[in-house]
Amino acid sequence: EIAVRAAFKAVQSGRQVVVLVPTTILADQHARTFGERLADFPVNVQTLSRFQTPKEQATVLADLKAGKTDIVIGTHRILSADVSFSQLGLIVVDEEHRFGVKHKERLKKLRLETDVLTLTATPIPRTLHLSLAGLRDMTLMQTPPRDRSPVLTYVEPWDDGLIDEGISRELDRGGQVFFVHNRVETIDGMADHVQRVVPHARIGVGHGQMRERDLESVMRKFVDGEIDVLVSTMIVESGLDDVREPRRHFRPRAALPASRARRPVAPPCELLPAGA
């Protein structure tokens, strides 16, 4: 909400806006959100990522340089040397901790004459220090979104019956489930176990050691509702806002909070022993 309003204000002032996100899934989600919110206004919103065809990328780059694009939402591709802007006024960085040193250096060059809005639930130490030292303005979001219910957290012993009950209840209500298993070595075995426990569920696996296109495909299927249960590592911390609701999380106790912060409507969260 803050990013949308800040971007709209910048566009009203005749400036362009960059929204930088770590994954193409987030880029697509933000593009839909911005597009829906600004649909009644003459604001041109486009996306840019390396998964687009060269022709699509060339069109977006030409529109950016000519000033035809008001808001561009994209991944690290935006930081490439061939990207230029007509009148850049605002940079919005989502999940800042997901970007490396080279990306930060490129951002420094873009920041010389622009405002920067950083959004994160887990600020990196340097950003937090700059804010606490007064070198950066910091705003804390302490009020939950409208209609958001409290997160319900349960600590339970490992129980296949409980897993079956929880997942089946969510699927019967048209929901989806995150099953967090933060061990890549055994995640496929855990997915097979969940499939045996809940045979009618469509199971997907996602983790950071997969090929990028394979991971992208799994995430997109989950967002599109083709997967009911996503067995994944903590990569879901980057957020999937547009999955079907309601949602339930199953996760080891050792892997608690960050991913809950992004959920627009709070799901139940079942915490199971990490050694199970």
C-alpha positions in Angstrom: 0.0 0.0 0.0 2.8 2.4 0.9 4.7 1.5 -2.2 1.7 2.0 -4.4 0.9 5.5 -3.0 4.5 6.6 -3.1 4.8 5.5 -6.7 1.5 7.3 -7.7 2.8 10.5 -6.0 6.0 10.3 -8.0 4.2 9.7 -11.3 1.9 12.6 -10.6 5.1 14.7 -10.3 6.2 13.6 -13.7 8.8 11.1 -12.6 9.4 7.4 -13.3 9.3 4.7 -10.7 11.4 1.5 -10.4 10.1 -1.4 -8.1 12.9 -3.8 -7.6 12.1 -7.3 -6.3 14.2 -10.5 -5.9 12.0 -13.0 -7.9 9.9 -12.9 -11.0 6.9 -14.3 -9.1 7.0 -11.2 -6.9 7.4 -9.0 -9.9 4.2 -10.5 -11.5 2.3 -10.2 -8.2 3.3 -6.6 -7.7 2.5 -5.8 -11.4 -1.0 -7.2 -10.8 -1.4 -5.2 -7.6 -0.2 -1.9 -9.1 -2.2 -2.5 -12.3 -5.4 -3.1 -10.3 -4.9 -0.2 -8.0 -4.0 2.3 -10.7 -6.4 1.0 -13.4 -8.5 4.2 -13.2 -5.6 6.5 -13.8 -3.4 7.1 -16.9 -0.4 5.2 -15.4 1.6 2.8 -17.6 2.9 -0.1 -15.6 5.2 -2.7 -17.1 7.4 -5.6 -15.9 11.0 -6.4 -16.8 12.8 -9.7 -16.1 15.3 -12.0 -17.8 12.6 -14.6 -18.4 10.9 -12.3 -21.0 11.8 -12.7 -24.6 14.5 -10.4 -26.1 11.7 -8.6 -28.1 9.6 -8.0 -25.0 12.6 -6.7 -23.1 13.6 -4.4 -26.0 10.1 -2.9 -26.0 10.1 -2.2 -22.3 13.6 -0.7 -22.4 12.6 1.6 -25.3 9.5 2.7 -23.5 11.6 3.4 -20.3 14.1 5.5 -22.2 11.4 7.4 -24.1 9.5 8.1 -20.9 6.4 6.2 -22.0 6.6 3.8 -19.0 5.7 5.3 -15.7 6.3 2.4 -13.4 8.5 -0.6 -14.1 8.5 -3.6 -11.8 11.3 -6.2 -12.2 14.1 -8.3 -10.9 17.9 -7.8 -11.0 17.4 -7.3 -14.8 16.5 -3.7 -14.0 20.1 -3.1 -12.7 21.7 -4.1 -16.0 23.9 -1.5 -17.8 21.6 -1.3 -20.8 18.6 0.0 -18.8 18.2 3.8 -18.9 15.4 6.1 -17.8 13.9 9.3 -18.9 13.2 10.9 -15.5 13.7 8.4 -12.7 12.3 9.8 -9.4 11.7 6.9 -7.1 13.3 3.5 -6.4 11.3 1.0 -4.3 13.4 -2.0 -3.1 11.4 -5.0 -1.8 13.3 -7.6 0.3 16.5 -5.6 0.3 18.5 -8.4 2.0 18.0 -10.6 -1.1 20.3 -8.4 -3.2 24.1 -8.7 -3.2 27.0 -6.2 -3.2 27.1 -5.7 -7.0 23.4 -4.9 -7.0 23.9 -2.4 -4.2 26.7 -0.7 -6.2 24.5 -0.3 -9.2 21.7 1.1 -7.0 24.2 3.7 -5.6 24.6 5.0 -9.1 20.8 5.2 -9.6 20.3 6.9 -6.3 22.2 10.1 -7.0 19.1 12.0 -7.9 16.3 9.8 -6.8 14.4 8.9 -3.6 14.6 5.4 -2.3 12.0 3.4 -0.4 13.1 0.2 1.1 10.5 -2.4 2.2 11.6 -5.3 4.4 10.5 -7.3 7.4 14.1 -8.4 8.1 16.4 -5.4 7.5 20.0 -6.1 6.9 22.4 -4.8 9.7 23.8 -2.0 7.6 20.4 -0.6 6.7 19.2 -0.9 10.3 22.3 0.9 11.6 21.9 3.7 9.1 18.3 4.1 10.2 19.1 4.0 14.0 21.9 6.5 13.4 19.5 8.9 11.8 21.1 8.7 8.3 18.0 7.1 6.9 14.4 7.8 7.8 12.7 4.7 9.3 9.0 4.0 9.6 7.6 1.0 11.6 4.4 -0.6 10.5 2.8 -1.4 13.8 -0.8 -1.6 12.7 -2.0 -4.7 10.8 -3.9 -4.5 7.5 -7.6 -4.1 7.6 -9.5 -7.4 8.3 -6.3 -9.3 9.1 -7.0 -11.8 11.8 -4.3 -12.8 14.4 -1.9 -15.6 13.5 -2.9 -18.8 15.3 0.1 -20.8 16.3 0.0 -24.4 17.6 3.0 -26.5 18.9 2.2 -30.1 18.4 4.1 -33.5 18.4 4.6 -35.1 15.0 1.4 -36.7 14.0 0.4 -37.9 10.5 -3.2 -37.8 11.5 -2.9 -34.1 12.4 -1.1 -33.4 9.1 -3.9 -35.2 7.2 -6.6 -33.4 9.1 -5.1 -29.9 8.7 -4.2 -30.2 5.0 -7.6 -31.8 4.2 -9.5 -29.1 6.0 -7.7 -26.4 4.0 -8.2 -28.2 0.7 -11.9 -28.7 1.5 -12.2 -24.9 2.0 -10.5 -24.1 -1.3 -7.2 -23.2 0.4 -3.5 -24.1 -0.1 -0.8 -25.2 2.3 2.9 -24.3 2.9 4.7 -27.3 4.3 8.1 -25.9 5.4 10.9 -28.5 5.5 14.2 -26.6 5.7 16.5 -29.5 4.7 17.2 -29.8 1.0 18.8 -33.3 1.4 15.6 -34.9 2.7 12.9 -32.6 1.2 11.9 -35.0 -1.6 11.5 -37.8 1.0 9.3 -35.4 3.1 7.2 -34.6 0.0 6.7 -38.3 -0.7 5.6 -38.8 2.9 3.1 -36.0 2.7 1.8 -37.5 -0.5 1.2 -40.8 1.3 -0.5 -39.1 4.2 -2.7 -37.0 2.0 -3.0 -38.9 -1.3 -5.6 -36.6 -2.8 -3.5 -33.5 -2.6 -1.3 -32.2 -5.4 2.2 -31.8 -4.0 5.0 -29.6 -5.2 8.6 -29.2 -4.0 10.6 -25.9 -4.1 14.0 -25.1 -2.7 17.0 -22.8 -3.5 19.2 -25.5 -5.0 16.8 -26.2 -7.9 17.4 -24.8 -11.4 15.9 -21.3 -11.5 13.4 -22.2 -14.3 12.3 -25.3 -12.5 11.8 -23.4 -9.2 10.0 -20.6 -11.2 7.7 -23.2 -12.8 6.8 -24.7 -9.4 6.1 -21.4 -7.8 4.0 -20.3 -10.7 1.9 -23.5 -10.6 1.4 -22.8 -6.9 0.2 -19.3 -7.5 -2.0 -20.4 -10.3 -3.6 -23.0 -8.0 -2.3 -26.1 -9.8 -0.5 -27.2 -6.6 -2.3 -27.7 -3.3 0.7 -28.3 -1.0 4.1 -26.6 -1.5 6.8 -28.5 0.4 9.6 -26.0 0.5 12.5 -24.5 2.4 12.5 -21.0 3.8 12.5 -19.5 0.3 8.8 -18.9 0.9 9.9 -16.0 3.1 9.9 -13.9 -0.1 6.2 -14.1 -0.1 3.4 -15.4 -2.3 0.5 -13.0 -1.9 -1.9 -14.3 -4.5 -2.3 -17.9 -3.5 -5.8 -19.1 -2.7 -7.0 -18.4 0.8 -7.3 -19.5 3.5 -3.8 -21.1 4.0 -2.1 -23.2 6.6 1.6 -23.6 7.4 3.2 -26.7 8.7 6.8 -26.1 9.7 9.5 -27.3 12.1 9.7 -25.4 15.4 13.3 -24.3 14.6 12.2 -22.4 11.5 9.6 -19.9 12.9 8.5 -16.5 12.0 9.6 -14.5 8.9 7.3 -15.9 6.3 4.2 -15.1 8.3 4.8 -11.4 8.0 3.9 -11.2 4.3 0.6 -13.0 4.5 -2.3 -10.6 3.8 -4.7 -12.9 5.8 -3.1 -14.7 8.6 -3.2 -18.5 8.4 -3.0 -21.1 11.2 0.6 -22.2 11.8 1.3 -25.7 13.0 4.8 -26.1 14.6 6.1 -29.7 14.5 9.3 -31.0 16.1 12.3 -30.1 13.9 13.8 -33.5 14.3 10.7 -35.4 13.0 
